[in-house]
Amino acid sequence: MEALFAITLGVMTASGVYLLLRARIFPVVMGLTLISYAVNLFIFSMGRLATGVPAVIGKSGSYGDPLPQALVLTAIVIGFAMTAFVVVLALRSIGELRTDHVDGQEPSK
């Protein structure tokens, strides 16, 4: 299970970096989103992945660590707000510059 999780994180991070290196606004926003999802999964995995354990202390002595869950929940909310801000900023940039290239200039052909 850990190997599959590590491969998933690697693929998400590599895809995010690839999209960040594109020269258009929408792929850059999608790349940032993919990297933030990968980081959230990484933080969540730091709480030791376990199946069948209760979220709070019950009859058993082992329970899920709530700190990574709280951190990821906070990161999801902040990531959503930042993504919405970047999308609005990108739409404003497209309206002002009439191009969706990240530096505001069309590449020379």
Disulfide bonds with the S-S distance in Angstrom:
none
